[in-house]
Amino acid sequence: MSQIHRQQQWGVTAPISLDLPTEHEIKLTEDLVKTLHDYGLFESEKEAQKRITVLNKLNFMVKDFVYRVGIKQGLSEQQAKSAGGKIFTFGSYKLGVHNTGADIDTLCVIPKHVEREHFFTIMYTMLSERPEVTELTSVVDAYVPVIKMRFSGIPIDFVCARLSIAVVPDDLDLSDNNLLLGLDERCIRSLNGSRVTDEILRLVPSVPVFRLALRTIKLWAKKRAVYSNIMGFLGGVAWAMLVARVCQMYPNACAASIVSRFFRIMYQWGWPQPILLKPMEEGPLPARQWNPNLFPADKSHRMPIITPAYPSMCATHNVTDSTRDIMLHEFRRTGEIADKIMIGTGKWQDLFEESDFFQIYNHYLQVVVSSYSSQIRLQWSGLVESRLRQLVSKLELVDLLQIAHPYIKGIEKVHYCFPGKESWDAAHGNFNIAERTFAVDSAISEQERIRSIPFLSAEEKESLVPIYTTTFYIGLKVEPITDESPGPRKLNLVWPTSEFLKSAKMWDKYDQTTMGVTIKNLKGSMLPDELGGESRQLRRLQAASKMQQQHSSRTSPVPQLDLPSNLVNSQ
């Protein structure tokens, strides 16, 4: 332990304990490091250097971008060159907890003569002209507008903030609240990603302990399928703040001790009591800050985790009743596992057991998003994904439905089909020709995929059409049957699913000739084989006679699902 914290208060309360780690806890921390290495969480020196090279190229491009706009705006050659421009990293990369292959959250800071629109036009064009850049797309109407891409194979989320200063120097310090003066809300939100990351690192007693504990919690959250802000769980910054808060409570503890206490604390936390890393501060802006006493929307937040940089915001406004209950269940479950690890009857690998999402529900909603091109797929599936949380919230209002559990990511595939029925089947999740279905992987070209398809002549291959699909799943937990339950039950999903489809199609870029979306109900046994449907079907067949003896049609544990007849949107 490089530093012992005796009296200093970290966070909004005094420490719970100042105890130093025991030899047993230090040994468990060493075992934890080995386990994380086994999971490949630490990138190689070569990959680390590649990231630095990419960021240096991007930083150079930003200065060139600012210069080009300056010349276009009538600045002199000297003024345009000296206006600067700079990139900052934030998120997992800046926190020092990124994994092999993880994306880099990157902020482009520009001076006042450059408009935000220039970033999404001129900068976007400059990126599109770079041979190293692939999968380039922009989401201008997002809460935090972003350009997404791969630069030399490294995923980059690129956001922009325009400051009210004429020159952006290389030594710019973003912690100065006065930099926010005169900025629009989109720029403030973009800046806050970097400002929040810096504050988190400043507010933890030991950065190395925090980083190791956070790596562990992030891996656990991904394995247990509760790592996704867009789906109503928690994103990277929220998990970081939770871990930071536990570190503040035990400022001298080692990583194993922080991790073991984390789950119990979060399960027993008095939600919706907020998590704060420091008292909220006033600033120079008339900006809205999180305040449940003033704003009804803030009062509705189920698991508020408040960012430490001014203006303070809730990082978890997406959490729904269902996702909160799922996370609390996972905290309780994993807390018991962590207790066994600490007393020596369990091992760290037990913490990282894969989610059983595709095994635990009798019914799932399957949302299939389809398009004819990879570029359209990125935008269209991203739009639908951003609307799924609204579908979950509406499903929670349905009688008999206890939980609507969204899976944290879509499953992306490309199917090579003959025009007509095959294309229609693929767009509706019914295309089952394995040798003509591929995972979407930018490393493999379309020509290589088609060339690898067996049993077709060259002429037949020429006529194949690619159908790109992203498939999302929502598990449905129904109220258990009781003696007081009425006769046959029906789960009416017409309203939430119809409203969801209507919302998706209201997108201003929606084109029904090139984009499709469909929803259908699937029994667990009908899930695709790679998701466990085949093994579930086998188990169900083996148990069929037993189930028939135990349940009459009246006491069926799964009510009939009522879906709209016109859910299909064909291409």
N, C-alpha and C positions, 0 to 999 in steps of 0.2 A: 504494500500500500504506500504509494508515493507521498500521500498527503493525508494527515489526520485532521478531521474537522471536529473541534471540541465545542465551541460556543455559537458559531455563526448559524443563523436561521436561514434555511434555504426554502424559498416558497412562502406561502401564506400562513403556515403554521410552524411551530417548533418541531424538531425531529422527534420521531417516535422512539428511536434508539440511536445511540452513538457507539454501540458495541463494534469492536473490530472483528473481522472474520476469524473463525476458528480454523485450525489445521484441516479439519474435515471439510469445511466449506471451501477452502482454498483448493483442496484436492478435487472436489466436485467441479470447481470452476475450470481446472486444468482438463478434466474429463470432458467438460462442455466444449471447450475450444477444439479438442480432438474430434468430437462428434460433428461440430459445425464444419470442420475441414473435410470430414467424410462426405458431407452433403454438398461439397463444392462451393461453399459460400464465399470463399476468398479468391479474388481474381489473380491471375498471374501478373508478373512484372511486365510482361509483353503487352497484355491487354491494358494494364494501367497506363503504360506509355502511349498506347494507341489512343486512349481517351484524351490524354493531354494534347496529342498532336491534333486531334479533331477539334478540340476546344480552341487551340491556337489558330487553326484555319478559320473557324467561325468568328473569332474575335477580329481577325484581319478583314473578313468579309463585312462585318458590321461597320468598321471604320471606312471601308470603301463605299458601302451603302450610304453612310452619312455624307461622305464627300460627293457622291453622285447627285444626291438630292440637293445638297448645297449649291452645286453648280447649276442645277436645273432651276433653283429658286433665285438665282442671280447673285449669289455670294461670290466674292473674289476667290481666286485659287488658294490664297493663303488662309482666308477665313474658312473655306470649305475643308481644307486639310487639318486645320487646328481645332475644328469643332469636336473632334474625338469620336465618342461612341465606345461602348464597353459591354462585355458580357459578364454576368455573374451566374454562378451555379447555386442551386438550392435543392431541397429534398434530400433523398437518400445519398446522392453523390456528395453533397456538401456535408451532410452529417457523418460521412465516412462509413456507411453501412450498406453500400450498394453491393449487389451480387454480380457474379459473372453474367454478362449479357443484359444487365439492367439498363434502363433508359437513364438519360441525364436531363434533369429539369434545368433549363437554361433561360436566363433573362437577358434580353437585349435592351440596354438603356440608351436612349437617344436624346439629343438636344432639341430645343424648342422649334427650330426651323424645319424639323422632320415631323410629318403628320403620322398618326397611327395607320392611316390608310396606306401610306407609302410602304409600311412594313409588310402588309398583306398583298401588295401589288409588286413594287419594285424589288423588295427583298425576296419575295416569293419567286419572282422571275429569275433573279440571280441564282437562287438555290436550284431551280429547275434546270439551269444551264450547266450545273456542276455534274460531271460523270459519277462522282462519289455518292451523290444524293439519289436515293430511291424511296418509293412509297411516300412521296410528298403529298400532303394534303393540308388544307387549312380549315379551321372551325371558327369562323369569324363571329358567329352569334352565340358562342359558348359564354358561360358565366365569366370565365377568364379566357378570352380569345387566344387561340394557339395555332401555331404551325407545327404539324407532326411530320417526322421524316426519319429516315435512316441515313446517317452520314458515315461512309466507309463501314457500313454494317452496324453501326452503333445507333440505337433508337434515341432520338432527341425530341423533347417537347419544348418548343421555342415560343416564349411569350415576350411581350414588348411593353415598355413603359417610357412615355415621353415626359421629360422633366421641363420645368419652366426656367431653364438655364441655357445660355448660349453655347457653352462648352462642357462636354462630359470628360473630365480628366481621368487618367488611368488610376489615380489614387482616390477616386470618389468613395466616400463612406456613406452607405445607405442608412445607417442607424439614425441620422439626423432627421427628426420629425418634420422640420421646416422644409425639407425637400418635397413634402407632400402638398405644400401650398400651391393652389392653382391647378391641381391635376384632376382629371375626371376619374370616376369611380373605377373604370376598367384599368387605368394605370395604377391606381392605388392598390387594387387587388393583385395586379401583376407584381408590383414591388414587394407586397407583403409576403410572398412566398420566400424571397431571399431574406427579408427582415425577420420573419418568424424563425427560420432555420438558425440564423445567427443568435437570436435571443435564447433559443433552446440550449444551444451549446454553452452559452454564458451562464445559464441558470442551473446547470447540473454540477454537483460537487466534484465528480470525477468523470471526465470525458471518456477515458478508456473503459471504465466499468459500464457507463451508459451505453457505449457503442456495442459492447459484447452482449449486454442484456437485450438491447433493441434488435440486434441481429437474430437472437434467439426467438423473441416474440414475433418478429416479422415472418420467420420461417414457420413458426407454429400457426400463425394466422392464415398463411397461404395454404399450408397443408390441411387445415381445418375449414378452408373455404369461407373465411370471414374477413378477407382482406380486399375490400373494394368499396371506395366511397360512392361511386356512381350507382352501385346496386343497393345502397342503404346500409352497408356495414361501415367499417372505418378504413380510411386511407392512410398512407404512410405518415403524414404529419400528425394525425390523431394518435396513432399507435406510439409515435415518438414522444408526444406530450404525456401520454399515460405512463410510459416507462420513466420519463424524466421526473414525473411527480413521485413515483415510488422511490427513485434515487434520492430525491429531496428528503423523504421521510426517514431514510436509512443512509445518511451521508458517508459512513465508513464501511458499508457492506460491500462484499464482492459480488460478482455477476450472478453466481449460482444462488446466492441468498436473495438478490433482487428478483430474479425470475421466480423463485419458489413462492415469494410473498405476493408477487404481482397478481396472480389469479384469484387468491383469496380476497385481497383488497378490492379488486374490481367487481367481484361477485357481491361482496358485502357493502359496497359503496351505496350511499343513499340517493341513487338516481331518482329524480333529475337534479339533484344537487350538482353544481358544476365542478369540473376539474379546472383549477387555476394554477399556473406556475408562479405568478406574482400578482400583486394587487393591480387592478386595472388603472391606467393612468389617463389623465386628461391631456389633450394636445391642441395644436393650433388650428384644427379644422372644425367646422360645424358638422363633422361626419357622424353618422350613426354608429354607435357601438352597441355590443350585445347588452341588453338590459331587459330582463323579463318583467320588471315592474312597469316599464313604459310601453313595451311592444308586445302585443298579444302573440305574434308569430314566434317570438323568442321564448315565451312562456310555454309554447307547445313542444319545444325541443325535448326529446326523451332522454338523451345522454349527452348533455352539453359539455364539450371540451373546448376551452376558450383560448384562442391564440394569444401569446404574450406580447406581441408587437402592436403598437398603436396604429390604427384604431382596432381594438380587440373585436374579434368575430368568433362565431361558433363554427368550428370545423366539422361538426357532425349534424348539421341540420337535415341531412338526408336520411337519418335513421328512422325506421318505421317501427310500429309495435312488434311486427313479426321479427325483424332483424335484431331488435333489442332483446327479445326473448331468446332468440337463437344464441346470441353472444353470451347472455347470462348463463344459459345452459352449458356453453362451452367453458366459461370461466369456472363454473362449479365442477364440471367433469375433470378439467385439467388440473384444478387445484388439488384434487385427490391423488392424481398421478404424481404431481410435483412433491406432495408430502411423502410418497413412497420413495421417490428418488432421494430426498434429503435424509431419510433414515436408512437408506442402503438396500431397500427391497425392490427398487425399480431402477431403470436406466434411462438416460436422456433420450434414447431413440423412441421410448414409449410416448414421449411428448409429441412426436412428429408423425403419429399415425395418420394416414390419409383419411380425408373426409369420406363418410359413407352416404353422401347426399343421394346418390343414384340407387341406393338400396333401401332407404328408410321410409319411402312414401308409396302408397298404393296408386296414387294418381299424380301426373305431372302435366303442366301446360307446356307445350312445345311451340316456340315462336321461331319461325323460319323466315329470315330476311334474304332476299335473292336479288341478283343483278347480273348484267351481261359482261361487266368489265371489273377489273381489280380496282381501278381508280374510283368508280362509282360505289363499289362495295365499301371502301373505307369510309366514305361520307355517309352513305345511306345506313349502313349497319351502326355507325356511330350515333346517328340521329335516333334510330330506334332504341339502341341501348340506353340513351339518355332519357327515354320516355318510360322505360320498364319500371322504374321505381314508382311512377304514377299508377301503373297497372297494379303493382303490389298493394299500394295504399287503397285502391278501390276494391281489390279482392278481399282486403281485411274487413270490409263492410258487409260482405256476403254472409247471410245466415248459414249456420252450421260449419263455416270455415274458421278454424282456430288460427292457422298459420299459413301464410303464403311465403314460401322460402325460395328466393331467387338464387340460382347458381351464379358464382361471381364472374364468370366470363363466358363469352360465346365460343362455340366450336366452329372454326372456319375451314371450309372445304371448297374445292373446285371440282365440278363434275363435267366430263366431256360427253355430250349427249347428241343424239340425232335430233334435228328439229321436229317439233310436234309433241307427241305424248311424252317422250323421254324428258324433254326440256320442262314440260309442265310438271311431271313427277318430281324432278330434281328441285324445282322451285317450291314444292309443297312437302319436301322431306320424305319422298317416297322412292327415291332413286337408290337401288341396292346393287348396282354392278360395281363390285369392289375394284376391279382392275381399271376402271375408268374414273375413279374417285381418288383425289389426292388432298392431303393437308396443304393449306396455303403456305408456301415457303418461297420467299423471294430468291433463294439461292438456286432454285431449279426453274429453268425457263419453260414457257409453254410448249415450245418445240420439243424439248427433252421429254416432257410428260407425254405428249402425244406419241412420240417415237417409241416410248416404252410400253404402249398399250398393245397387248397381244390379240391375236385372232381376227384382226381387221386388215383389209387391203389398204393400199395407199390411197385409193380413191375414196374408200369409206372414211378414212382418217381425215381427208380433206373436208368432208362435209360435217365434221363434228363441231358443235357449238359449246363454248365454255359457259357454264352456269355457276356463278360464285354464290355460296350460301354462308350465312352466319346463323347458327342455331342456338337459341337461349332456352333455358329450362327453369320452370318454377315448380317446386314441390308443394303439394297441397295436403295439409293436415286437417282432417275433419273431426268434428266433435265425436267422441266415442258414443256408441249406442248404449242406452240405459233402459230400464224397465218402463220409465215414463215416456220414452220416445214414441212419437206417433207412428203410423203405418209407414209405407214406403217413403223414403226421403229423396228429395231432389235438390241438387246443388245448382242454383241458377247463376250462371256466369255470363249471361247475355249482355247485361249492362256494362260491367267492367271491361270485357273484351271488345265490345263494339266501340266504347268510348276511346279505348287505347288505339284501335286501328284508325279511328277518325282523327285522333290527335296526330298520329304519325303521318297521315296523308295530308294534313294541313301544312306540312313543311313547304316553304316557298319553292324549294328545288325539287319537289317530288314530281316524278314523271312515270306515269303508270305503264308506259310502253317499255321502260328499261328497268323498273324497280318493282319488286313484289314483296308482300309480307302476308303471312298466313299464321293462324293459331289453331292448334288442335289439342284435344285431350288425349293423353297416352296412359294406359295402364303401365305399371312398373315393368311388367313382363314384356311389354312391347317396345321398350327402349332399344336403341341400336345396340348391337352385340358388344361394341367396344366400351359401352357405358354400363355393361352388366346385365343387359336385357336377356341375353341367352341363358346365363346361369340362373337368373331369377325365374325364367320361364321353366327351366328344368326343375327347380325347387318347388315351384307352384304345381307342376304336374304331379310330382311325387306326393304333395300334400293335398291334392284335390279331393280325394275321397274323404279324408279326415275333415276337411273344411265343410264338405256337404253335410256331413253328419252333425257338425256343431252349429251350423247357421242355416236358418230358414231364409226365405226371400225377404221376410219382414224384418229380420234382425241383421240384414247384411251390413257389415261395418262400413262399407263404402257406398254412399248414396249415388244415384245416377247423376251424371253431369249434364246440364242443359247449356249447350253452346249455340250461338247464332248460326243459322243455316247459310248465311252469306259471308262467313268469315274469310273465305278465300279471295285473295286479290291476285288474279293470274297476270302473267306478264304480257 
